[in-house]
Structures are given as structure tokens and as C-alpha cells.
Amino acid sequence: MTDLTVEMRDLDEMVVVSGSGFGVEPEPLAWNLIFEFAALHGLDVASGEHRFFGFNNPNPSPGVPEYGYEQWMTIPPDLEVDPDGPVVRKVVPSGRFAVTRFKGLPRITDTWREFVRWFEESGLEPGGDWQECYEEMLNPGEQSQEEWEFKLYLPVAAG
């Protein structure tokens, strides 16, 4: 086993706006769509009122430098979203997840590897759509990538 601290958590249903980027570094493209939406609607991304989840979509392929990234921001359920705009409103179903936390963007790849290894050794069954392995950014107002804090979510079968 690893040195990770892992907890089982239930995520409630969420209403989000979703922005997607595609390319060699799609994350900033997706984040910029979310930040632009937030600014347009007077939503403070650093207020703690909103949650931010992202994941690869589509996943990287061996030998192909381009991939996709989808970024979500929770919004009030009654907030209007332009159906022709650059972001999409989604309702994300509830689910059960194994969750670990870490600090510093440079650690994200190694932490994901260690977390997946932990999961494979845990005896837990994957739940839901395995594609939906989330990265939750906890302090999106922070400028230093070394100070960014994340929670990683792996879906587990309820039981």
C-alpha cells in the first residue's frame, strides 16, 4: 500500500457549468471559459461558494500529444446559462468516491499514479463511469502552482 490518506465520500448531485479545451495543454483553455463565465455573471471564484472539478475528456492516447480537458464550476440551480454560449449547463448525478488530497500541481501525475495503485490494491470495485475520475481544485484564486490544493476522486461501487 501507499502513504496516501484516502477517505470514502459521497458527492451530492451538482449543477455545474462545463467548459472544454482540446490541445497539447487543454486545461488553461477550459479554465479560461469557466473564469470568463464567472466574471460575466459576477461569481467570485475565490469566495468558497463554488466547487471546481476537472478531468480529461477525451483521455490522452499514447503517442498523441493532444487531449481534452473538461472543467466544471458549481452554480446555483436557478442560474441561467446561454444554450448557445461557450459553456454548457449540466446536472451531475450523486456518487460515491475514494478521495485523497495533495498540494502542488507538479505532484499531480505522481499522485494520480499512487492513488490508482492504491485503488487497485484496495479490493474496492469501481463504480459508475470510470472516466469520471475528478480533480477538485480547492483554491482557484491562488496564483502559485506550488500552492494549488487538490482532491482527487475515484468512483467506487456503493456498498
C-alpha positions as CSV (number, residue, x, y, z in Angstrom):
1,M,0.0,0.0,0.0
2,T,0.9,3.7,-0.3
3,D,1.3,6.5,2.1
4,L,-1.8,8.3,0.8
5,T,-4.6,9.2,3.1
6,V,-7.9,8.1,1.5
7,E,-11.4,8.6,2.6
8,M,-14.7,7.4,1.2
9,R,-17.0,10.3,0.3
10,D,-20.4,10.8,-1.2
11,L,-20.8,13.7,-3.6
12,D,-24.4,15.1,-3.9
13,E,-25.9,15.9,-7.2
14,M,-24.4,19.2,-8.5
15,V,-25.5,21.8,-11.1
16,V,-22.4,22.9,-13.0
17,V,-21.2,24.9,-16.0
18,S,-18.8,22.9,-18.1
19,G,-16.0,24.3,-20.3
20,S,-13.9,22.2,-22.5
21,G,-10.5,22.6,-24.1
22,F,-8.6,20.4,-26.5
23,G,-4.9,20.5,-27.4
24,V,-1.4,19.9,-26.0
25,E,-2.3,21.8,-22.8
26,P,-6.1,22.0,-22.7
27,E,-6.5,22.8,-19.0
28,P,-6.0,26.5,-19.3
29,L,-8.4,26.7,-22.2
30,A,-11.1,25.0,-20.2
31,W,-10.4,27.1,-17.1
32,N,-10.5,30.3,-19.1
33,L,-14.0,29.5,-20.2
34,I,-15.0,29.0,-16.6
35,F,-13.3,32.2,-15.4
36,E,-15.0,34.2,-18.2
37,F,-18.4,32.8,-17.3
38,A,-17.9,33.6,-13.6
39,A,-16.8,37.2,-14.4
40,L,-19.8,37.7,-16.8
41,H,-22.2,36.5,-14.0
42,G,-20.5,38.2,-11.1
43,L,-19.4,34.9,-9.5
44,D,-16.3,35.1,-7.3
45,V,-14.2,32.0,-8.0
46,A,-12.2,32.6,-4.7
47,S,-15.2,33.0,-2.5
48,G,-15.5,29.4,-1.5
49,E,-19.2,29.3,-2.6
50,H,-18.4,27.3,-5.7
51,R,-16.6,24.0,-6.3
52,F,-14.3,23.3,-9.3
53,F,-13.9,19.8,-10.8
54,G,-12.0,18.8,-13.9
55,F,-11.0,15.7,-15.8
56,N,-9.5,14.5,-19.1
57,N,-12.1,14.3,-21.8
58,P,-11.1,12.7,-24.0
59,N,-8.1,11.0,-22.3
60,P,-4.6,11.2,-23.8
61,S,-3.7,8.5,-26.3
62,P,-0.2,7.0,-26.5
63,G,1.9,9.0,-29.0
64,V,-0.7,11.7,-29.4
65,P,0.2,15.0,-27.7
66,E,-3.4,16.4,-27.9
67,Y,-6.2,15.5,-25.5
68,G,-9.2,17.1,-24.0
69,Y,-10.0,18.6,-20.6
70,E,-13.4,19.4,-19.1
71,Q,-13.6,21.9,-16.2
72,W,-16.7,22.3,-14.1
73,M,-17.8,25.0,-11.7
74,T,-20.8,24.5,-9.4
75,I,-23.5,27.1,-9.9
76,P,-26.9,27.9,-8.2
77,P,-29.6,25.7,-9.8
78,D,-31.6,28.7,-10.9
79,L,-28.7,30.5,-12.7
80,E,-29.5,30.9,-16.4
81,V,-26.9,29.6,-18.9
82,D,-27.0,30.7,-22.5
83,P,-27.5,27.5,-24.5
84,D,-25.5,29.0,-27.4
85,G,-22.6,30.1,-25.2
86,P,-19.2,28.7,-24.8
87,V,-20.1,26.8,-21.6
88,V,-22.8,24.1,-21.0
89,R,-25.1,23.7,-18.0
90,K,-25.0,20.1,-16.7
91,V,-26.6,18.2,-13.8
92,V,-24.0,15.8,-12.3
93,P,-25.5,12.8,-10.5
94,S,-24.5,11.9,-7.0
95,G,-21.9,9.2,-6.4
96,R,-19.5,7.5,-4.0
97,F,-15.8,8.1,-4.3
98,A,-12.4,7.3,-2.8
99,V,-10.8,10.7,-2.2
100,T,-7.3,11.8,-1.5
101,R,-5.8,15.3,-1.1
102,F,-2.4,16.8,-2.0
103,K,-0.7,20.2,-2.6
104,G,1.3,21.4,-5.6
105,L,0.4,21.0,-9.3
106,P,3.8,19.4,-10.1
107,R,2.8,16.4,-7.9
108,I,-0.5,15.7,-9.8
109,T,0.7,13.0,-12.1
110,D,2.7,11.1,-9.4
111,T,-0.3,11.4,-7.0
112,W,-2.7,10.0,-9.6
113,R,-0.4,7.1,-10.2
114,E,-0.1,6.4,-6.5
115,F,-3.8,6.8,-6.0
116,V,-4.7,4.4,-8.8
117,R,-2.2,1.9,-7.4
118,W,-3.8,2.2,-4.0
119,F,-7.2,1.6,-5.6
120,E,-6.0,-1.5,-7.4
121,E,-4.7,-2.9,-4.2
122,S,-7.7,-1.9,-2.1
123,G,-10.1,-4.6,-3.2
124,L,-12.8,-1.9,-4.0
125,E,-14.9,-2.2,-7.1
126,P,-15.0,0.7,-9.5
127,G,-18.3,2.5,-9.6
128,G,-20.2,4.5,-12.1
129,D,-18.3,5.7,-15.1
130,W,-14.6,5.1,-14.6
131,Q,-14.0,8.0,-17.0
132,E,-15.3,10.4,-14.3
133,C,-12.1,10.5,-12.1
134,Y,-12.3,14.1,-10.9
135,E,-9.7,16.6,-9.8
136,E,-11.2,19.2,-7.5
137,M,-9.2,22.4,-7.3
138,L,-9.7,23.8,-3.7
139,N,-8.1,27.2,-4.1
140,P,-8.6,28.5,-7.6
141,G,-7.7,32.1,-6.6
142,E,-4.2,31.0,-5.7
143,Q,-1.6,32.1,-8.3
144,S,1.3,29.8,-7.4
145,Q,1.0,26.3,-8.8
146,E,3.1,25.0,-5.9
147,E,0.3,26.2,-3.5
148,W,-2.6,24.8,-5.5
149,E,-4.5,22.3,-3.4
150,F,-6.4,19.4,-4.9
151,K,-8.7,16.5,-4.0
152,L,-8.7,13.5,-6.4
153,Y,-11.8,11.4,-6.8
154,L,-12.1,7.8,-8.0
155,P,-15.6,6.4,-8.3
156,V,-16.3,3.3,-6.2
157,A,-19.3,0.9,-6.2
158,A,-21.8,1.7,-3.5
159,G,-22.0,-1.0,-0.9
